[in-house]
Amino acid sequence: MENTNKFFFVSLQKNIMSKILVTGGAGFIGSHTVVELQNSGFEVVIADDLSNSNENVIQQIAEITQKKPIFELVNLANEEVCKQLFTKHSDITAVIHFAASKAVGESVEKPLFYYKNNLCSLLNVLENMVQHNIKPIVFSSSCTVYGQPKTLPVNEQCPLQPAESPYGNSKQIAEEILSDCTKATSIKVISLRYFNPIGAHEAAMIGELPIGVPNNLMPFITQTAAGIREKLSVFGNDYNTPDGTCIRDYIHVVDLAKAHVVALNRMLKNQQKKSIEFFNVGTGKGFSVLEVIKSFEKTSGQKLNYQIVGRRAGDIEQIWADPKFANEELGWKAEKTLDEMTLSAWNWQKKLSKIA
């Protein structure tokens, strides 16, 4: 009887240790990360206000993984609502924090909204983590913290330049908050500075589905090909790049999602070497806007209707990652090609639009 009770206690303890709060978990990157977490045996609580996502995603995750995550419809920027969430799920072991508005162009137009939404939610989450003695948090950061870097590719030691947008600045400020927090509390942080996620899950059941007009390149490409948008605008062709268009490091969203699971395991196994660690999550290759368009036309067989327009405020000229530190220290590496990214995005759009 004693051995049976001991086994029960160990099993119960193991379950408690595996409950992860994923804020913004119904979103593009969040939903793919939830899939990878559940496939790795974690129990997941999604907290999302559905401001840029759809509750149908929860059922799609369940169909892919054969397990439905717990879903809480909450706005974490609301202090009392956030407190109630952590009280209800007091057995959370760690947090992966995605919840934030993320459109560069929109942030230039609505800076106060971006600062309030992105930073208040983080502050509320951190305060409740301290209150409930939850230590690990994987933070969804961005290559925008580097601004327009002076040297390429960008590694984690590159000095941060002034952000080109309120969105990028909110990520810089968030990392400063997290750094200060680790000095004064027991909270541990891994901040993943990822580059440009595109693509969709191979099952074509979850993918990027922005509400309203897309701010990111790939959903605008797929929606133009599907006839939802009349024309794709390419913002500027006079940059100092080989074809004049901006260059980014595009990474498949599934590769990115897997990096979050690796980072989380590193923290849960107490393998961190510092209380806050930063990792670039990218492929190490830069592709221009026109190269992405050409890849999509090749993999989809669709000819895109696009036009060159003026530059967009907040855009940087070119950036791509040096992912060596993440490759060696985390043991993680991006695997999928640009063609695989564009094809998976088109398969997702075809399923949405019921295109044969």
Stockholm file with secondary structure:
# STOCKHOLM 1.0

chainA/1-356         MENTNKFFFVSLQKNIMSKILVTGGAGFIGSHTVVELQNSGFEVVIADDLSNSNENVIQQIAEITQKKPIFELVNLANEEVCKQLFTKHSDITAVIHFAASKAVGESVEKPLFYYKNNLCSLLNVLENMVQHNIKPIVFSSSCTVYGQPKTLPVNEQCPLQPAESPYGNSKQIAEEILSDCTKATSIKVISLRYFNPIGAHEAAMIGELPIGVPNNLMPFITQTAAGIREKLSVFGNDYNTPDGTCIRDYIHVVDLAKAHVVALNRMLKNQQKKSIEFFNVGTGKGFSVLEVIKSFEKTSGQKLNYQIVGRRAGDIEQIWADPKFANEELGWKAEKTLDEMTLSAWNWQKKLSKIA
#=GR chainA/1-356 SS CHHHHHHHHHHHHHHHTTEEEEETTTSHHHHHHHHHHHHTTCEEEEEECCSSSCTHHHHHHHHHHSSCCEEEECCTTSHHHHHHHHHHTTTCCEEEECCSCCCHHHHHHCHHHHHHHHHHHHHHHHHHHHHTTCCEEEEEEEGGGGCSCSSSSBCTTSCCCCCSSHHHHHHHHHHHHHHHHHHHSSCEEEEEEECEEECCCTTSSSCCCCSSSCCSHHHHHHHHHTTSSSCEEEECSCSSSTTSSCEECEEEHHHHHHHHHHHHHHHHTTCCSSSEEEEEESCSCCEEHHHHHHHHHHHHCCCCCEEEECCCTTCCSBCCBCCHHIIIIICCCCCCCHHHHHHHHHHHHHHHHTCC
#=GC SS_cons         CHHHHHHHHHHHHHHHTTEEEEETTTSHHHHHHHHHHHHTTCEEEEEECCSSSCTHHHHHHHHHHSSCCEEEECCTTSHHHHHHHHHHTTTCCEEEECCSCCCHHHHHHCHHHHHHHHHHHHHHHHHHHHHTTCCEEEEEEEGGGGCSCSSSSBCTTSCCCCCSSHHHHHHHHHHHHHHHHHHHSSCEEEEEEECEEECCCTTSSSCCCCSSSCCSHHHHHHHHHTTSSSCEEEECSCSSSTTSSCEECEEEHHHHHHHHHHHHHHHHTTCCSSSEEEEEESCSCCEEHHHHHHHHHHHHCCCCCEEEECCCTTCCSBCCBCCHHIIIIICCCCCCCHHHHHHHHHHHHHHHHTCC
//
